[in-house]
């Protein structure tokens, strides 16, 4: 019989993680988009080719989606009809119903480096993640992304799951965080679901000061998966792993490589496999996935003790 994972440590970790990311949210409550290759669409209403960078996407209701976007070339106008085409070629017709720059509502977006936030209305059954392009209705979708911008790819509960990075996602606290986790050093890797209708976040904590290659398990790990797989914020789920409460559950993280670039950064690759336990329950779900060449920020002094050491 499995024991429910400990909530205390997870809640503490989650609150700390929210503290880290709270200052990095957009006016719509979305994180700034990670860099991703520019995408060419068909010409817009004004016969200008649209070149845009897609950031995060969030489901805000039945068929309603918030999208972070940077227009690199051309224009996108309020009321434009567009097709959303995912990497599998599935197409959804939608209309741009709202636009906002970081400060105010706007009626069109021209080429610049500023992140804008648009709302599109599509069919109620639309389901896609951030690996997509916007094209004019019926236009060729050959520009749909081939390479995913996912930082994590794998399966959760036997369903495909992709996670994106966001500010402060990947950090190595070599001397720990004051008044957290016993001030122990740890590596934190956090991923936010790329699926518009899935608001779950996967946070992996590995208790190490060096992140050297090897297999980490038992008391070297704490994992939290929180949120709703269907985007229902009134019914979130929490799954996780903590030792010794879940000692009968097998879970491991393997760091395949860690290359330190300088005193402040490095790159890491690895994978996770095993099972997570439901909070205050006994159910378990399988998890497996991998991450490659993630850029990690290294903190050399205790965090939150005044200034973090960088």
Beta strands, then each sheet from edge to edge (+ up, - down):
strand 1: 39-43
strand 2: 49-61
strand 3: 64-73
strand 4: 75-77
strand 5: 81-86
strand 6: 91-100
strand 7: 108-110
strand 8: 116-122
strand 9: 132-135
strand 10: 152-156
strand 11: 159-164
strand 12: 170-173
strand 13: 186-193
strand 14: 201-206
strand 15: 214-217
strand 16: 221-227
strand 17: 237-241
strand 18: 251-262
strand 19: 265-278
strand 20: 284-299
sheet 1: 1+ 2- 3+ 8- 6+ 5- 9+
sheet 2: 4+ 7-
sheet 3: 15+ 18- 19+ 17- 16+ 14- 13+ 11- 10+ 20- 12-
end
